[in-house]
Amino acid sequence: MKHLFVFRSSVFSVLSVFDVGAKAGTFKAKAGTFKAKAGTFKAKAGTLEAKAGTLEAKAGTLEAKAGTFEAKAGTFEAKAAIVIKKQSIG
């Protein structure tokens, strides 16, 4: 009987060590999840920076388009002035 009791107690201690190991594994998994969340946050911050950069690029493109439109309008005014001069000469 003494042997059986020792055997049972050793099995119990192995099970309890295994249980502690499982808890440690869960803790590591939680820590890994936290790192993953932190990585996601950094990715989101990077995405926001990229979006801000895209908006700046779009704003710059709009300014360039506006400048082109002004240049075209100026060309049109110049052409109109030439036509008026030609008509007044004729």
PyMOL Python script that loads the backbone (N, CA, C, O; Angstrom):
from pymol import cmd

cmd.read_pdbstr("""\
ATOM      1  N   MET A   1       0.818  -1.194   0.000  1.00  0.00           N
ATOM      2  CA  MET A   1       0.000   0.000   0.000  1.00  0.00           C
ATOM      3  C   MET A   1       0.862   1.258   0.000  1.00  0.00           C
ATOM      4  O   MET A   1       0.526   2.258  -0.634  1.00  0.00           O
ATOM      5  N   LYS A   2       1.952   1.191   0.706  1.00  0.00           N
ATOM      6  CA  LYS A   2       2.813   2.355   0.754  1.00  0.00           C
ATOM      7  C   LYS A   2       3.332   2.680  -0.652  1.00  0.00           C
ATOM      8  O   LYS A   2       3.400   3.845  -1.046  1.00  0.00           O
ATOM      9  N   HIS A   3       3.694   1.641  -1.395  1.00  0.00           N
ATOM     10  CA  HIS A   3       4.171   1.823  -2.761  1.00  0.00           C
ATOM     11  C   HIS A   3       3.113   2.493  -3.637  1.00  0.00           C
ATOM     12  O   HIS A   3       3.411   3.403  -4.411  1.00  0.00           O
ATOM     13  N   LEU A   4       1.904   2.035  -3.503  1.00  0.00           N
ATOM     14  CA  LEU A   4       0.793   2.553  -4.293  1.00  0.00           C
ATOM     15  C   LEU A   4       0.552   4.031  -3.979  1.00  0.00           C
ATOM     16  O   LEU A   4       0.288   4.826  -4.882  1.00  0.00           O
ATOM     17  N   PHE A   5       0.642   4.384  -2.739  1.00  0.00           N
ATOM     18  CA  PHE A   5       0.447   5.772  -2.314  1.00  0.00           C
ATOM     19  C   PHE A   5       1.535   6.679  -2.897  1.00  0.00           C
ATOM     20  O   PHE A   5       1.253   7.783  -3.364  1.00  0.00           O
ATOM     21  N   VAL A   6       2.773   6.200  -2.862  1.00  0.00           N
ATOM     22  CA  VAL A   6       3.896   6.969  -3.418  1.00  0.00           C
ATOM     23  C   VAL A   6       3.697   7.139  -4.915  1.00  0.00           C
ATOM     24  O   VAL A   6       3.935   8.213  -5.466  1.00  0.00           O
ATOM     25  N   PHE A   7       3.265   6.086  -5.557  1.00  0.00           N
ATOM     26  CA  PHE A   7       3.023   6.118  -7.001  1.00  0.00           C
ATOM     27  C   PHE A   7       1.945   7.146  -7.345  1.00  0.00           C
ATOM     28  O   PHE A   7       2.077   7.927  -8.287  1.00  0.00           O
ATOM     29  N   ARG A   8       0.882   7.116  -6.555  1.00  0.00           N
ATOM     30  CA  ARG A   8      -0.202   8.067  -6.786  1.00  0.00           C
ATOM     31  C   ARG A   8       0.249   9.509  -6.539  1.00  0.00           C
ATOM     32  O   ARG A   8      -0.092  10.414  -7.300  1.00  0.00           O
ATOM     33  N   SER A   9       1.008   9.705  -5.482  1.00  0.00           N
ATOM     34  CA  SER A   9       1.452  11.061  -5.175  1.00  0.00           C
ATOM     35  C   SER A   9       2.416  11.563  -6.245  1.00  0.00           C
ATOM     36  O   SER A   9       2.396  12.748  -6.577  1.00  0.00           O
ATOM     37  N   SER A  10       3.257  10.692  -6.792  1.00  0.00           N
ATOM     38  CA  SER A  10       4.181  11.129  -7.835  1.00  0.00           C
ATOM     39  C   SER A  10       3.419  11.460  -9.119  1.00  0.00           C
ATOM     40  O   SER A  10       3.776  12.396  -9.834  1.00  0.00           O
ATOM     41  N   VAL A  11       2.382  10.701  -9.403  1.00  0.00           N
ATOM     42  CA  VAL A  11       1.555  11.005 -10.574  1.00  0.00           C
ATOM     43  C   VAL A  11       0.867  12.346 -10.372  1.00  0.00           C
ATOM     44  O   VAL A  11       0.783  13.152 -11.298  1.00  0.00           O
ATOM     45  N   PHE A  12       0.382  12.580  -9.179  1.00  0.00           N
ATOM     46  CA  PHE A  12      -0.281  13.840  -8.868  1.00  0.00           C
ATOM     47  C   PHE A  12       0.681  15.016  -9.042  1.00  0.00           C
ATOM     48  O   PHE A  12       0.310  16.057  -9.585  1.00  0.00           O
ATOM     49  N   SER A  13       1.924  14.840  -8.575  1.00  0.00           N
ATOM     50  CA  SER A  13       2.893  15.925  -8.694  1.00  0.00           C
ATOM     51  C   SER A  13       3.250  16.173 -10.159  1.00  0.00           C
ATOM     52  O   SER A  13       3.444  17.318 -10.567  1.00  0.00           O
ATOM     53  N   VAL A  14       3.337  15.106 -10.948  1.00  0.00           N
ATOM     54  CA  VAL A  14       3.607  15.273 -12.383  1.00  0.00           C
ATOM     55  C   VAL A  14       2.455  16.029 -13.041  1.00  0.00           C
ATOM     56  O   VAL A  14       2.673  16.910 -13.872  1.00  0.00           O
ATOM     57  N   LEU A  15       1.234  15.676 -12.662  1.00  0.00           N
ATOM     58  CA  LEU A  15       0.071  16.365 -13.218  1.00  0.00           C
ATOM     59  C   LEU A  15       0.057  17.841 -12.830  1.00  0.00           C
ATOM     60  O   LEU A  15      -0.284  18.703 -13.639  1.00  0.00           O
ATOM     61  N   SER A  16       0.433  18.121 -11.584  1.00  0.00           N
ATOM     62  CA  SER A  16       0.434  19.508 -11.147  1.00  0.00           C
ATOM     63  C   SER A  16       1.525  20.303 -11.865  1.00  0.00           C
ATOM     64  O   SER A  16       1.322  21.473 -12.190  1.00  0.00           O
ATOM     65  N   VAL A  17       2.674  19.686 -12.116  1.00  0.00           N
ATOM     66  CA  VAL A  17       3.745  20.358 -12.875  1.00  0.00           C
ATOM     67  C   VAL A  17       3.268  20.620 -14.299  1.00  0.00           C
ATOM     68  O   VAL A  17       3.507  21.688 -14.863  1.00  0.00           O
ATOM     69  N   PHE A  18       2.594  19.632 -14.868  1.00  0.00           N
ATOM     70  CA  PHE A  18       2.049  19.774 -16.221  1.00  0.00           C
ATOM     71  C   PHE A  18       1.048  20.927 -16.283  1.00  0.00           C
ATOM     72  O   PHE A  18       1.016  21.691 -17.247  1.00  0.00           O
ATOM     73  N   ASP A  19       0.233  21.034 -15.235  1.00  0.00           N
ATOM     74  CA  ASP A  19      -0.768  22.098 -15.157  1.00  0.00           C
ATOM     75  C   ASP A  19      -0.095  23.467 -15.093  1.00  0.00           C
ATOM     76  O   ASP A  19      -0.537  24.415 -15.744  1.00  0.00           O
ATOM     77  N   VAL A  20       0.967  23.563 -14.311  1.00  0.00           N
ATOM     78  CA  VAL A  20       1.724  24.816 -14.215  1.00  0.00           C
ATOM     79  C   VAL A  20       2.331  25.150 -15.573  1.00  0.00           C
ATOM     80  O   VAL A  20       2.328  26.303 -16.004  1.00  0.00           O
ATOM     81  N   GLY A  21       2.850  24.123 -16.238  1.00  0.00           N
ATOM     82  CA  GLY A  21       3.410  24.330 -17.577  1.00  0.00           C
ATOM     83  C   GLY A  21       2.365  24.835 -18.553  1.00  0.00           C
ATOM     84  O   GLY A  21       2.648  25.697 -19.385  1.00  0.00           O
ATOM     85  N   ALA A  22       1.167  24.304 -18.452  1.00  0.00           N
ATOM     86  CA  ALA A  22       0.073  24.737 -19.323  1.00  0.00           C
ATOM     87  C   ALA A  22      -0.269  26.200 -19.052  1.00  0.00           C
ATOM     88  O   ALA A  22      -0.527  26.965 -19.981  1.00  0.00           O
ATOM     89  N   LYS A  23      -0.271  26.583 -17.781  1.00  0.00           N
ATOM     90  CA  LYS A  23      -0.552  27.977 -17.433  1.00  0.00           C
ATOM     91  C   LYS A  23       0.546  28.900 -17.960  1.00  0.00           C
ATOM     92  O   LYS A  23       0.270  29.996 -18.447  1.00  0.00           O
ATOM     93  N   ALA A  24       1.789  28.442 -17.856  1.00  0.00           N
ATOM     94  CA  ALA A  24       2.904  29.238 -18.372  1.00  0.00           C
ATOM     95  C   ALA A  24       2.771  29.394 -19.883  1.00  0.00           C
ATOM     96  O   ALA A  24       3.042  30.462 -20.432  1.00  0.00           O
ATOM     97  N   GLY A  25       2.351  28.319 -20.550  1.00  0.00           N
ATOM     98  CA  GLY A  25       2.115  28.377 -21.999  1.00  0.00           C
ATOM     99  C   GLY A  25       1.021  29.363 -22.348  1.00  0.00           C
ATOM    100  O   GLY A  25       1.118  30.082 -23.343  1.00  0.00           O
ATOM    101  N   THR A  26      -0.017  29.399 -21.537  1.00  0.00           N
ATOM    102  CA  THR A  26      -1.121  30.343 -21.748  1.00  0.00           C
ATOM    103  C   THR A  26      -0.622  31.769 -21.569  1.00  0.00           C
ATOM    104  O   THR A  26      -0.990  32.662 -22.332  1.00  0.00           O
ATOM    105  N   PHE A  27       0.208  31.978 -20.569  1.00  0.00           N
ATOM    106  CA  PHE A  27       0.769  33.304 -20.323  1.00  0.00           C
ATOM    107  C   PHE A  27       1.613  33.758 -21.510  1.00  0.00           C
ATOM    108  O   PHE A  27       1.525  34.904 -21.950  1.00  0.00           O
ATOM    109  N   LYS A  28       2.439  32.831 -22.025  1.00  0.00           N
ATOM    110  CA  LYS A  28       3.256  33.160 -23.200  1.00  0.00           C
ATOM    111  C   LYS A  28       2.370  33.474 -24.397  1.00  0.00           C
ATOM    112  O   LYS A  28       2.660  34.384 -25.174  1.00  0.00           O
ATOM    113  N   ALA A  29       1.292  32.717 -24.541  1.00  0.00           N
ATOM    114  CA  ALA A  29       0.358  32.966 -25.644  1.00  0.00           C
ATOM    115  C   ALA A  29      -0.257  34.357 -25.513  1.00  0.00           C
ATOM    116  O   ALA A  29      -0.402  35.075 -26.502  1.00  0.00           O
ATOM    117  N   LYS A  30      -0.616  34.732 -24.284  1.00  0.00           N
ATOM    118  CA  LYS A  30      -1.178  36.065 -24.051  1.00  0.00           C
ATOM    119  C   LYS A  30      -0.148  37.148 -24.353  1.00  0.00           C
ATOM    120  O   LYS A  30      -0.477  38.184 -24.933  1.00  0.00           O
ATOM    121  N   ALA A  31       1.092  36.904 -23.960  1.00  0.00           N
ATOM    122  CA  ALA A  31       2.159  37.866 -24.233  1.00  0.00           C
ATOM    123  C   ALA A  31       2.358  37.996 -25.740  1.00  0.00           C
ATOM    124  O   ALA A  31       2.572  39.094 -26.255  1.00  0.00           O
ATOM    125  N   GLY A  32       2.284  36.867 -26.441  1.00  0.00           N
ATOM    126  CA  GLY A  32       2.397  36.879 -27.904  1.00  0.00           C
ATOM    127  C   GLY A  32       1.263  37.659 -28.548  1.00  0.00           C
ATOM    128  O   GLY A  32       1.469  38.374 -29.528  1.00  0.00           O
ATOM    129  N   THR A  33       0.069  37.518 -27.996  1.00  0.00           N
ATOM    130  CA  THR A  33      -1.098  38.252 -28.501  1.00  0.00           C
ATOM    131  C   THR A  33      -0.895  39.747 -28.294  1.00  0.00           C
ATOM    132  O   THR A  33      -1.229  40.550 -29.164  1.00  0.00           O
ATOM    133  N   PHE A  34      -0.353  40.114 -27.151  1.00  0.00           N
ATOM    134  CA  PHE A  34      -0.092  41.524 -26.857  1.00  0.00           C
ATOM    135  C   PHE A  34       0.902  42.103 -27.860  1.00  0.00           C
ATOM    136  O   PHE A  34       0.713  43.208 -28.367  1.00  0.00           O
ATOM    137  N   LYS A  35       1.975  41.335 -28.144  1.00  0.00           N
ATOM    138  CA  LYS A  35       2.955  41.786 -29.136  1.00  0.00           C
ATOM    139  C   LYS A  35       2.302  41.930 -30.504  1.00  0.00           C
ATOM    140  O   LYS A  35       2.584  42.876 -31.239  1.00  0.00           O
ATOM    141  N   ALA A  36       1.422  40.980 -30.844  1.00  0.00           N
ATOM    142  CA  ALA A  36       0.715  41.048 -32.126  1.00  0.00           C
ATOM    143  C   ALA A  36      -0.152  42.303 -32.188  1.00  0.00           C
ATOM    144  O   ALA A  36      -0.212  42.977 -33.216  1.00  0.00           O
ATOM    145  N   LYS A  37      -0.829  42.610 -31.069  1.00  0.00           N
ATOM    146  CA  LYS A  37      -1.663  43.813 -31.021  1.00  0.00           C
ATOM    147  C   LYS A  37      -0.805  45.067 -31.154  1.00  0.00           C
ATOM    148  O   LYS A  37      -1.193  46.014 -31.838  1.00  0.00           O
ATOM    149  N   ALA A  38       0.350  45.077 -30.509  1.00  0.00           N
ATOM    150  CA  ALA A  38       1.259  46.219 -30.611  1.00  0.00           C
ATOM    151  C   ALA A  38       1.731  46.374 -32.052  1.00  0.00           C
ATOM    152  O   ALA A  38       1.833  47.488 -32.565  1.00  0.00           O
ATOM    153  N   GLY A  39       2.018  45.248 -32.696  1.00  0.00           N
ATOM    154  CA  GLY A  39       2.419  45.271 -34.111  1.00  0.00           C
ATOM    155  C   GLY A  39       1.308  45.806 -34.993  1.00  0.00           C
ATOM    156  O   GLY A  39       1.567  46.542 -35.945  1.00  0.00           O
ATOM    157  N   THR A  40       0.077  45.444 -34.683  1.00  0.00           N
ATOM    158  CA  THR A  40      -1.083  45.925 -35.440  1.00  0.00           C
ATOM    159  C   THR A  40      -1.218  47.429 -35.263  1.00  0.00           C
ATOM    160  O   THR A  40      -1.521  48.148 -36.215  1.00  0.00           O
ATOM    161  N   PHE A  41      -0.993  47.901 -34.048  1.00  0.00           N
ATOM    162  CA  PHE A  41      -1.074  49.335 -33.768  1.00  0.00           C
ATOM    163  C   PHE A  41      -0.033  50.097 -34.587  1.00  0.00           C
ATOM    164  O   PHE A  41      -0.328  51.138 -35.175  1.00  0.00           O
ATOM    165  N   LYS A  42       1.206  49.555 -34.614  1.00  0.00           N
ATOM    166  CA  LYS A  42       2.251  50.194 -35.421  1.00  0.00           C
ATOM    167  C   LYS A  42       1.863  50.203 -36.893  1.00  0.00           C
ATOM    168  O   LYS A  42       2.080  51.190 -37.596  1.00  0.00           O
ATOM    169  N   ALA A  43       1.285  49.089 -37.355  1.00  0.00           N
ATOM    170  CA  ALA A  43       0.853  49.008 -38.756  1.00  0.00           C
ATOM    171  C   ALA A  43      -0.227  50.046 -39.044  1.00  0.00           C
ATOM    172  O   ALA A  43      -0.222  50.682 -40.098  1.00  0.00           O
ATOM    173  N   LYS A  44      -1.165  50.213 -38.089  1.00  0.00           N
ATOM    174  CA  LYS A  44      -2.227  51.205 -38.267  1.00  0.00           C
ATOM    175  C   LYS A  44      -1.639  52.613 -38.311  1.00  0.00           C
ATOM    176  O   LYS A  44      -2.066  53.445 -39.113  1.00  0.00           O
ATOM    177  N   ALA A  45      -0.667  52.875 -37.453  1.00  0.00           N
ATOM    178  CA  ALA A  45      -0.021  54.186 -37.442  1.00  0.00           C
ATOM    179  C   ALA A  45       0.669  54.430 -38.783  1.00  0.00           C
ATOM    180  O   ALA A  45       0.599  55.526 -39.339  1.00  0.00           O
ATOM    181  N   GLY A  46       1.334  53.400 -39.289  1.00  0.00           N
ATOM    182  CA  GLY A  46       1.993  53.504 -40.599  1.00  0.00           C
ATOM    183  C   GLY A  46       0.992  53.739 -41.712  1.00  0.00           C
ATOM    184  O   GLY A  46       1.263  54.495 -42.644  1.00  0.00           O
ATOM    185  N   THR A  47      -0.161  53.098 -41.622  1.00  0.00           N
ATOM    186  CA  THR A  47      -1.222  53.273 -42.623  1.00  0.00           C
ATOM    187  C   THR A  47      -1.737  54.703 -42.583  1.00  0.00           C
ATOM    188  O   THR A  47      -1.986  55.310 -43.624  1.00  0.00           O
ATOM    189  N   LEU A  48      -1.897  55.242 -41.370  1.00  0.00           N
ATOM    190  CA  LEU A  48      -2.357  56.629 -41.234  1.00  0.00           C
ATOM    191  C   LEU A  48      -1.346  57.590 -41.841  1.00  0.00           C
ATOM    192  O   LEU A  48      -1.720  58.559 -42.502  1.00  0.00           O
ATOM    193  N   GLU A  49      -0.053  57.318 -41.614  1.00  0.00           N
ATOM    194  CA  GLU A  49       0.985  58.162 -42.210  1.00  0.00           C
ATOM    195  C   GLU A  49       0.921  58.083 -43.729  1.00  0.00           C
ATOM    196  O   GLU A  49       1.051  59.094 -44.420  1.00  0.00           O
ATOM    197  N   ALA A  50       0.720  56.870 -44.240  1.00  0.00           N
ATOM    198  CA  ALA A  50       0.626  56.685 -45.690  1.00  0.00           C
ATOM    199  C   ALA A  50      -0.583  57.435 -46.249  1.00  0.00           C
ATOM    200  O   ALA A  50      -0.502  58.069 -47.301  1.00  0.00           O
ATOM    201  N   LYS A  51      -1.718  57.352 -45.523  1.00  0.00           N
ATOM    202  CA  LYS A  51      -2.921  58.063 -45.963  1.00  0.00           C
ATOM    203  C   LYS A  51      -2.691  59.574 -45.943  1.00  0.00           C
ATOM    204  O   LYS A  51      -3.112  60.286 -46.855  1.00  0.00           O
ATOM    205  N   ALA A  52      -2.021  60.053 -44.899  1.00  0.00           N
ATOM    206  CA  ALA A  52      -1.726  61.485 -44.806  1.00  0.00           C
ATOM    207  C   ALA A  52      -0.828  61.901 -45.969  1.00  0.00           C
ATOM    208  O   ALA A  52      -1.030  62.954 -46.575  1.00  0.00           O
ATOM    209  N   GLY A  53       0.169  61.062 -46.275  1.00  0.00           N
ATOM    210  CA  GLY A  53       1.064  61.333 -47.407  1.00  0.00           C
ATOM    211  C   GLY A  53       0.310  61.337 -48.721  1.00  0.00           C
ATOM    212  O   GLY A  53       0.591  62.157 -49.595  1.00  0.00           O
ATOM    213  N   THR A  54      -0.648  60.426 -48.871  1.00  0.00           N
ATOM    214  CA  THR A  54      -1.464  60.353 -50.090  1.00  0.00           C
ATOM    215  C   THR A  54      -2.311  61.609 -50.224  1.00  0.00           C
ATOM    216  O   THR A  54      -2.460  62.157 -51.316  1.00  0.00           O
ATOM    217  N   LEU A  55      -2.872  62.065 -49.089  1.00  0.00           N
ATOM    218  CA  LEU A  55      -3.676  63.291 -49.119  1.00  0.00           C
ATOM    219  C   LEU A  55      -2.821  64.484 -49.523  1.00  0.00           C
ATOM    220  O   LEU A  55      -3.260  65.339 -50.292  1.00  0.00           O
ATOM    221  N   GLU A  56      -1.594  64.538 -49.000  1.00  0.00           N
ATOM    222  CA  GLU A  56      -0.686  65.623 -49.378  1.00  0.00           C
ATOM    223  C   GLU A  56      -0.385  65.561 -50.871  1.00  0.00           C
ATOM    224  O   GLU A  56      -0.358  66.582 -51.558  1.00  0.00           O
ATOM    225  N   ALA A  57      -0.156  64.329 -51.364  1.00  0.00           N
ATOM    226  CA  ALA A  57       0.124  64.160 -52.787  1.00  0.00           C
ATOM    227  C   ALA A  57      -1.079  64.590 -53.624  1.00  0.00           C
ATOM    228  O   ALA A  57      -0.925  65.242 -54.657  1.00  0.00           O
ATOM    229  N   LYS A  58      -2.289  64.216 -53.166  1.00  0.00           N
ATOM    230  CA  LYS A  58      -3.504  64.611 -53.885  1.00  0.00           C
ATOM    231  C   LYS A  58      -3.667  66.129 -53.870  1.00  0.00           C
ATOM    232  O   LYS A  58      -4.039  66.730 -54.878  1.00  0.00           O
ATOM    233  N   ALA A  59      -3.388  66.743 -52.723  1.00  0.00           N
ATOM    234  CA  ALA A  59      -3.485  68.200 -52.615  1.00  0.00           C
ATOM    235  C   ALA A  59      -2.497  68.856 -53.575  1.00  0.00           C
ATOM    236  O   ALA A  59      -2.820  69.835 -54.248  1.00  0.00           O
ATOM    237  N   GLY A  60      -1.275  68.295 -53.626  1.00  0.00           N
ATOM    238  CA  GLY A  60      -0.255  68.809 -54.550  1.00  0.00           C
ATOM    239  C   GLY A  60      -0.689  68.650 -55.999  1.00  0.00           C
ATOM    240  O   GLY A  60      -0.447  69.534 -56.821  1.00  0.00           O
ATOM    241  N   THR A  61      -1.327  67.531 -56.316  1.00  0.00           N
ATOM    242  CA  THR A  61      -1.815  67.275 -57.678  1.00  0.00           C
ATOM    243  C   THR A  61      -2.900  68.276 -58.042  1.00  0.00           C
ATOM    244  O   THR A  61      -2.938  68.792 -59.159  1.00  0.00           O
ATOM    245  N   LEU A  62      -3.795  68.547 -57.070  1.00  0.00           N
ATOM    246  CA  LEU A  62      -4.855  69.527 -57.321  1.00  0.00           C
ATOM    247  C   LEU A  62      -4.265  70.909 -57.566  1.00  0.00           C
ATOM    248  O   LEU A  62      -4.728  71.645 -58.438  1.00  0.00           O
ATOM    249  N   GLU A  63      -3.242  71.258 -56.793  1.00  0.00           N
ATOM    250  CA  GLU A  63      -2.579  72.550 -56.994  1.00  0.00           C
ATOM    251  C   GLU A  63      -1.947  72.607 -58.378  1.00  0.00           C
ATOM    252  O   GLU A  63      -2.032  73.622 -59.070  1.00  0.00           O
ATOM    253  N   ALA A  64      -1.306  71.496 -58.775  1.00  0.00           N
ATOM    254  CA  ALA A  64      -0.676  71.439 -60.092  1.00  0.00           C
ATOM    255  C   ALA A  64      -1.732  71.567 -61.192  1.00  0.00           C
ATOM    256  O   ALA A  64      -1.529  72.271 -62.181  1.00  0.00           O
ATOM    257  N   LYS A  65      -2.869  70.872 -61.003  1.00  0.00           N
ATOM    258  CA  LYS A  65      -3.950  70.956 -61.990  1.00  0.00           C
ATOM    259  C   LYS A  65      -4.504  72.376 -62.058  1.00  0.00           C
ATOM    260  O   LYS A  65      -4.790  72.885 -63.142  1.00  0.00           O
ATOM    261  N   ALA A  66      -4.653  73.007 -60.908  1.00  0.00           N
ATOM    262  CA  ALA A  66      -5.151  74.380 -60.864  1.00  0.00           C
ATOM    263  C   ALA A  66      -4.178  75.306 -61.592  1.00  0.00           C
ATOM    264  O   ALA A  66      -4.585  76.198 -62.336  1.00  0.00           O
ATOM    265  N   GLY A  67      -2.877  75.076 -61.360  1.00  0.00           N
ATOM    266  CA  GLY A  67      -1.848  75.875 -62.043  1.00  0.00           C
ATOM    267  C   GLY A  67      -1.901  75.673 -63.552  1.00  0.00           C
ATOM    268  O   GLY A  67      -1.739  76.628 -64.311  1.00  0.00           O
ATOM    269  N   THR A  68      -2.125  74.443 -63.991  1.00  0.00           N
ATOM    270  CA  THR A  68      -2.234  74.132 -65.423  1.00  0.00           C
ATOM    271  C   THR A  68      -3.443  74.837 -66.013  1.00  0.00           C
ATOM    272  O   THR A  68      -3.386  75.382 -67.115  1.00  0.00           O
ATOM    273  N   PHE A  69      -4.538  74.817 -65.264  1.00  0.00           N
ATOM    274  CA  PHE A  69      -5.767  75.477 -65.720  1.00  0.00           C
ATOM    275  C   PHE A  69      -5.528  76.977 -65.878  1.00  0.00           C
ATOM    276  O   PHE A  69      -5.959  77.585 -66.858  1.00  0.00           O
ATOM    277  N   GLU A  70      -4.830  77.570 -64.892  1.00  0.00           N
ATOM    278  CA  GLU A  70      -4.515  79.001 -64.968  1.00  0.00           C
ATOM    279  C   GLU A  70      -3.651  79.286 -66.187  1.00  0.00           C
ATOM    280  O   GLU A  70      -3.852  80.280 -66.886  1.00  0.00           O
ATOM    281  N   ALA A  71      -2.673  78.389 -66.439  1.00  0.00           N
ATOM    282  CA  ALA A  71      -1.794  78.569 -67.594  1.00  0.00           C
ATOM    283  C   ALA A  71      -2.604  78.485 -68.893  1.00  0.00           C
ATOM    284  O   ALA A  71      -2.398  79.274 -69.815  1.00  0.00           O
ATOM    285  N   LYS A  72      -3.526  77.517 -68.953  1.00  0.00           N
ATOM    286  CA  LYS A  72      -4.369  77.378 -70.142  1.00  0.00           C
ATOM    287  C   LYS A  72      -5.251  78.610 -70.319  1.00  0.00           C
ATOM    288  O   LYS A  72      -5.426  79.094 -71.437  1.00  0.00           O
ATOM    289  N   ALA A  73      -5.799  79.112 -69.233  1.00  0.00           N
ATOM    290  CA  ALA A  73      -6.638  80.306 -69.293  1.00  0.00           C
ATOM    291  C   ALA A  73      -5.815  81.488 -69.790  1.00  0.00           C
ATOM    292  O   ALA A  73      -6.287  82.297 -70.589  1.00  0.00           O
ATOM    293  N   GLY A  74      -4.569  81.580 -69.303  1.00  0.00           N
ATOM    294  CA  GLY A  74      -3.675  82.650 -69.748  1.00  0.00           C
ATOM    295  C   GLY A  74      -3.373  82.533 -71.235  1.00  0.00           C
ATOM    296  O   GLY A  74      -3.315  83.545 -71.932  1.00  0.00           O
ATOM    297  N   THR A  75      -3.181  81.325 -71.727  1.00  0.00           N
ATOM    298  CA  THR A  75      -2.923  81.087 -73.147  1.00  0.00           C
ATOM    299  C   THR A  75      -4.138  81.496 -73.966  1.00  0.00           C
ATOM    300  O   THR A  75      -4.014  82.104 -75.029  1.00  0.00           O
ATOM    301  N   PHE A  76      -5.311  81.152 -73.455  1.00  0.00           N
ATOM    302  CA  PHE A  76      -6.558  81.501 -74.142  1.00  0.00           C
ATOM    303  C   PHE A  76      -6.692  83.017 -74.246  1.00  0.00           C
ATOM    304  O   PHE A  76      -7.079  83.540 -75.291  1.00  0.00           O
ATOM    305  N   GLU A  77      -6.371  83.723 -73.155  1.00  0.00           N
ATOM    306  CA  GLU A  77      -6.435  85.188 -73.156  1.00  0.00           C
ATOM    307  C   GLU A  77      -5.452  85.751 -74.175  1.00  0.00           C
ATOM    308  O   GLU A  77      -5.766  86.703 -74.891  1.00  0.00           O
ATOM    309  N   ALA A  78      -4.257  85.156 -74.238  1.00  0.00           N
ATOM    310  CA  ALA A  78      -3.246  85.620 -75.186  1.00  0.00           C
ATOM    311  C   ALA A  78      -3.725  85.403 -76.620  1.00  0.00           C
ATOM    312  O   ALA A  78      -3.572  86.285 -77.464  1.00  0.00           O
ATOM    313  N   LYS A  79      -4.305  84.234 -76.899  1.00  0.00           N
ATOM    314  CA  LYS A  79      -4.816  83.943 -78.238  1.00  0.00           C
ATOM    315  C   LYS A  79      -5.950  84.894 -78.596  1.00  0.00           C
ATOM    316  O   LYS A  79      -6.032  85.374 -79.726  1.00  0.00           O
ATOM    317  N   ALA A  80      -6.815  85.162 -77.639  1.00  0.00           N
ATOM    318  CA  ALA A  80      -7.932  86.073 -77.874  1.00  0.00           C
ATOM    319  C   ALA A  80      -7.409  87.468 -78.206  1.00  0.00           C
ATOM    320  O   ALA A  80      -7.953  88.148 -79.076  1.00  0.00           O
ATOM    321  N   ALA A  81      -6.368  87.889 -77.522  1.00  0.00           N
ATOM    322  CA  ALA A  81      -5.780  89.205 -77.767  1.00  0.00           C
ATOM    323  C   ALA A  81      -5.191  89.266 -79.169  1.00  0.00           C
ATOM    324  O   ALA A  81      -5.304  90.293 -79.839  1.00  0.00           O
ATOM    325  N   ILE A  82      -4.565  88.187 -79.622  1.00  0.00           N
ATOM    326  CA  ILE A  82      -3.973  88.145 -80.963  1.00  0.00           C
ATOM    327  C   ILE A  82      -5.076  88.231 -82.018  1.00  0.00           C
ATOM    328  O   ILE A  82      -4.928  88.935 -83.017  1.00  0.00           O
ATOM    329  N   VAL A  83      -6.162  87.527 -81.803  1.00  0.00           N
ATOM    330  CA  VAL A  83      -7.291  87.555 -82.746  1.00  0.00           C
ATOM    331  C   VAL A  83      -7.858  88.960 -82.835  1.00  0.00           C
ATOM    332  O   VAL A  83      -8.145  89.450 -83.927  1.00  0.00           O
ATOM    333  N   ILE A  84      -8.022  89.609 -81.689  1.00  0.00           N
ATOM    334  CA  ILE A  84      -8.553  90.976 -81.669  1.00  0.00           C
ATOM    335  C   ILE A  84      -7.612  91.907 -82.429  1.00  0.00           C
ATOM    336  O   ILE A  84      -8.069  92.767 -83.182  1.00  0.00           O
ATOM    337  N   LYS A  85      -6.302  91.743 -82.239  1.00  0.00           N
ATOM    338  CA  LYS A  85      -5.327  92.589 -82.935  1.00  0.00           C
ATOM    339  C   LYS A  85      -5.399  92.353 -84.441  1.00  0.00           C
ATOM    340  O   LYS A  85      -5.342  93.307 -85.217  1.00  0.00           O
ATOM    341  N   LYS A  86      -5.522  91.099 -84.863  1.00  0.00           N
ATOM    342  CA  LYS A  86      -5.590  90.774 -86.285  1.00  0.00           C
ATOM    343  C   LYS A  86      -6.835  91.392 -86.906  1.00  0.00           C
ATOM    344  O   LYS A  86      -6.785  91.897 -88.028  1.00  0.00           O
ATOM    345  N   GLN A  87      -7.937  91.355 -86.194  1.00  0.00           N
ATOM    346  CA  GLN A  87      -9.181  91.901 -86.724  1.00  0.00           C
ATOM    347  C   GLN A  87      -9.104  93.416 -86.827  1.00  0.00           C
ATOM    348  O   GLN A  87      -9.636  94.010 -87.765  1.00  0.00           O
ATOM    349  N   SER A  88      -8.455  94.022 -85.880  1.00  0.00           N
ATOM    350  CA  SER A  88      -8.371  95.477 -85.901  1.00  0.00           C
ATOM    351  C   SER A  88      -7.428  95.952 -87.006  1.00  0.00           C
ATOM    352  O   SER A  88      -7.591  97.050 -87.538  1.00  0.00           O
ATOM    353  N   ILE A  89      -6.439  95.118 -87.347  1.00  0.00           N
ATOM    354  CA  ILE A  89      -5.512  95.480 -88.422  1.00  0.00           C
ATOM    355  C   ILE A  89      -6.243  95.394 -89.765  1.00  0.00           C
ATOM    356  O   ILE A  89      -6.118  96.278 -90.613  1.00  0.00           O
ATOM    357  N   GLY A  90      -7.021  94.292 -89.942  1.00  0.00           N
ATOM    358  CA  GLY A  90      -7.701  94.034 -91.225  1.00  0.00           C
ATOM    359  C   GLY A  90      -8.714  95.085 -91.481  1.00  0.00           C
ATOM    360  O   GLY A  90      -9.394  95.050 -92.506  1.00  0.00           O
TER     361      GLY A  90
END
""", "prot")
cmd.dss("prot")
cmd.show_as("cartoon", "prot")
cmd.util.cbc("prot")
cmd.orient("prot")
